[in-house]
Amino acid sequence: MWFGNWFHWRDCRAKQRERQQRIDNLPAAYHAPITHEDKEILSLTTSEVVSRVHDGKLEPLDVLRAYGKKAIRAQEDTNCLTEIMIEQAEMWAMQCRRDGPLAGMPVSLKDTAGVAGFDSCVGYSRWINRPLQKDSGLVRLLKDAGAIPFVKTNIPITLLSFESNNEIFGIAENPHVKGHAPGGSSGGEAALLAYGGSRIGIGTDVAGSVRVPAHYSGIYTIKASMHRFPKTGNGTSMPGQIGIPAVYSPMTRTLEDLETFWRAIVSVKPWEYDHSCIPLPWRELSLADKKLKFGVVWDDGVVTPSPACQRALDSVIQVLESAGHEIVTVHPPSPVEALQVASQLLLADGGKIVRKPMRWGEWNDLGMVQAFRMFKAPSFIRHLYAWYLRYIRRDAISASLVEGWYEKDVVEYYGLIAKREAYREKWFDMWSREKYDFVLSVPNALPAVPHGGMREGWKACGYSFLFNLLDYSAGVLPVTHVDRTLDGLSDSFSPRNGVEAGSYRMYDADLMHGLPVGVQIVGRRLEEEKVLEGMKLIEALLRKEGKAYELLEVN
């Protein structure tokens, strides 16, 4: 055991030195101050960069150097990066396809993305110094589109957290308010985009892992439905887990960038790069001059939205109603049932697969430590604890979650898949009957949690996890910021269950002042184009009312 711990410590230190050496060994241009010309490049949207590269008015290498400088500063400030690929990216920039839909545009990638010659260690020290032998289909597609992968971004070990922390690369900071998480598991990506060190990036989502970071950090994303976006050939902590499929999805600094990125990816025909992608071209549609029906999930029955998150949702509802759109309350099939089924499917193996690469003594996310401790407990202990929660604490929700924390056999797993499909059918019938155009909710009950917050908050993921279970397209756009004068918690607030109580022990509007707050807009399965149009509609209405979100600007 001692030797295993020593190898872990040795490999982590070596990987950290490698990251710093790659930064230190960059050409002098990357260590120079950001120039006026750099700032002009950084201010351009993705479509403007691509257009100027097409016209020969902008050199891809100049674009890379501007973003490389800013990314290195973001790393110094937020610890958001893992693999520094800038040296190789200079060559890719000089050779990039200058007529492609992403010509000359640097793109950042979550650490899981498969790039030949670089690790995808996902926070596991055992996976250090195992560089991939070939690019994944996603990375090949990006390069063929003219994009330039240049950095990879920080994640939590196991990928099962809304924080991004591991012993190899350390903890990622929220660029808005230090001491708070930028999200997880695509948290380093969100921090980099919010800081301005990248404009377009790639994350993954299995329970909210692009949407919660977007909400925590003040950026934009649309979680794809399964089979819309390439994923084969990339790294993962849970190979073979398809009960709740993880999906790769774009994350961007602005909504305009998100539209350009989505269109570009689909235009290159991802189904020709990845066998798992369905051949579905981009579908043009317009919501202009249409009166739409928005259903609202006000409360998932587990954790009440915080005052800050509720205020953001209310502000969106207000501008939609003022514009004549119909707003109705959604009475969905039990979101608690969805959380129970989804959590059991995701960890049906008792957490064995995500723990398998971990060395003895390797640090794990504080929330996952609790989950895995319960998985290891004898069944009579689990039943006794659930009985205590249900009948002594009068907390049926926490009890129902605890009862599911055990490794499933094949028969039980098939039963969970059947429950998932039955639950999806209930939503399908409800949506068809009510004829919603979209469903709105908070992305998470709280704004960005303080570091260590997953010790209390790891079970509070229902607002995002629900739409992974359903495989719906779901976007998040930033709306406002926490305001200490508006978002304080009422003295009369009383938690309804243990999950809610744990979450609200972290809520402090004064300490969270200035953190971004987003809203989630949901369409049905494979409706990414429609969700994008809905996000554009909402942002335009907010801007018209003088309520446009202000991006973080770091000089």
Phi, psi and omega in degrees: 000317180299319180296320179300319180292323179294315178300320178299311181298316181299313184291322177298314180297320180295320181292322177296318177296321179299315179300314182292322179296322178296326176289312183297329185272002178294154176307154185303332182303328183282344179259357179281160177301152176289124186271173175299320179295320176300315181298324177296318179296315182295337180277347182282141172289167179302316181296326179289320177299311182301316180299318181288327174293317177304319184276357181077015181269353182216134180268131178306325180295324177293322178295314180300316183292324177296313180288327177298316177302313183291324179295320179295322176292324176296321178298316180297328186268329188233352183056051187264351188254153173242284180269128177260108185251016190295323179301313178290328180296332177299319177293316179298325180294319181290337183254005189293157179286107188280356175249012182282165182289349174234031187307121173077007186265119175296143178227132178265154187226138171303150186304335181290338186298138185271106178241125182304132178091357182232149177291157163228070191277348173053031177085355179271123181292334179296337184263008175290146180063039172234064183298144179291147183274341179209158176293144171291166177302322179298314182291321176298319178298313181301315180295320179293336177278356180098357181286162184234098174299134185224337175212158170243157195235159193289153187213167169275146171302140185078342182069012185250060181199154172267011167247166179233097186212139175199162185284342179286306189255348180089192187261134178274140181260150170282125184290345180279312182221111181298151182091001179236154182283146172276359183113178178194158005274352179268043187286320177297323178298315180296319180297316180297315180294316180297324180289335183098009179279357173204161178243330176227139182208175183234133173231185175229159184216121174236342178210013183128017193283352164253330185284317178294316173301323176299317178295313181294326191251351176081048176228190188238145176200159166228116174290124179284156165284160180301140176080007177265333188233138184295142180217341185295139177093359177263167180282162177200156174270350186224064181301134178089354181281108182235005176298318171234091189293135172283141180234138171280143185206151179286148172228138186217166180282324180228166179291323177298319176298322181297317179295314180300317183293311179301312181299319182295314181301311183293327182295336181273004175062075182301336178293347175271356179246342187214120183298339184278348184274137176277148181282081183238100178295165178294133182253123180281136174205160180224137177254007181299137176064017177253140174268121190250160179249118180251119170273146182236124170268101185282331188205132180274003178082357180246304180232120177294136176302139178295160178306321180295315182289324177296320180297320178297315179296318179300321182293325177290316178301318182300313182289328177292316178296320179297331179273003175092009179278152183273131179241124179227152177280132177273131172249080191283163166307146191317112174297334177295317176301319179299317180296320179297312182293314183297317182293325178288322178294317184297323182240043181296337180275007183075018180079013184294318186293315182289336179275338187304318181284350186286135175277160177300131178084358181289133182297144175231158177305140187296326177291317180293331176301316179295317181298313183291329176297320179290323177299326183278344185290145174302150185300325182292329176293316179299315180296321179295318179294317178298320178298317178299314180297318185287317190254335178264311179276350182057043184238081184293328182293310179298321179298318181294329177286316180299321181300335181270000184275073174205159181289132183267146170273177186298319180297316179294322179297314177301323178297321177293321176299319178297320177294320177301313182293323177294321179293318177300322180295323178298316178294319179302314181295317180297313182296318180295321181290316185275344178056050173290146165274320179214162169240136180247149172199173168288151175286329180203156184292332183240157165291189184307130182278156173292159178305136184087002185292340180289347173302322179259329193257007188291336180273350185269072184230014190296326183293331177264317184300326180308318187274348166286318177301320181279343184063035178273153172285133185214128180247159174228132173232142178288143185238318185204192177231154176298135180237119184297335181276341184251338196245021178292153181278134180297143177296339182274355183295134179224119182300143182271340184201176183293326179296314179294319179299317179297319179297314186283350170293342180264346188280122179212102185298332180289312179289332182270001182307127179097349178288147179291156174223129183245178176230145180258131177239127191240136170244182179280181185301134177064030178252042181300320180298318181292319178300318177301315179296323176295320177295320178297319179299312182296314181297322179296319179293319177297318179296319180298326180273005181074024183244023182298141178292139179259118179293151173292131176240115179247119181277000000 
